[in-house]
Amino acid sequence: METKQRVTREDLELKLTAFQDDLKSITSDKSEKIKALIVAGASIALLLAFWLGRRSGKKRGGIVEIFSGKRRR
């Protein structure tokens, strides 16, 4: 026959703290990788925006005329 053991409060606390520690170690490892990916992605986005803006500026950058507001006759 099967003997039923009683689950004590200490047993539950030990299991839950072990589970919580495992989760903390997993999430801390993942969070470091996620932070690194976010920084890399933001850097690439900034460089891409700079490069595209510079390129479009060269296409449109032509002659700039400055008018003084007075007309010549």
N, C-alpha and C positions, 0 to 999 in steps of 0.2 A: 504494500500500500504506500501511498504517497503521504509524506509528512508535510504539514503546512507550517512554514516558518513565518513568523510575524515580521513585518517590515517596520523597522524603527525609524525614528526621526533622524538619527545620526546616519543611517544608511542612505536615506533620501538626500540629506545634506551633502554627504560625500560624493554621491553620484552626480548631483546637480552642479557642485563646484568643479568636479572634473570635467563635466560637459561644458560648463561656462569657460573654463580655462582653454579647452580645445578650440572653442569658437573664437575666443579672443586672439589666440595665436594665428588662426586661419585668417581672420579679418585684418589683423595687423599686417600680415604678409601681403595680402591682396591690396590693401589700401596704399602701401608704398608703391606698388606697381601701377596702380590707377593714377596716383599723383604724378608719377614720372610720365605716364602717357598723356595726361592733361597738359603738362608743361611742354612736352614735345609737340603736341598738336597745336597749342597756342603759338609756339614759336614758328612753326611752319605756316600757320595762317597769317601771322604778321608779316613774314617774309614774302609770302605770296601776294598779299595785299599791297605791300610796298612795291614789288616788282611790277604788278599789273598797273598800278597807279603811275609809276614812272614811265612805263611803256606807252600808256595812253596820253601822257603829257608830251611825250616826244612826237606822237602823231599829230596832235593839235597845236603844238608849240610852233608858231610861225612868227609873223611880224606883229609886234605890239605897237599900236599907234597911240600917241598921247596928244590929246587936243587941249588947247589952252582955253577954249571957249570963245576966242575972238576969231572972226572970219577975216580972211584976206580978201581984198578987192582988187 
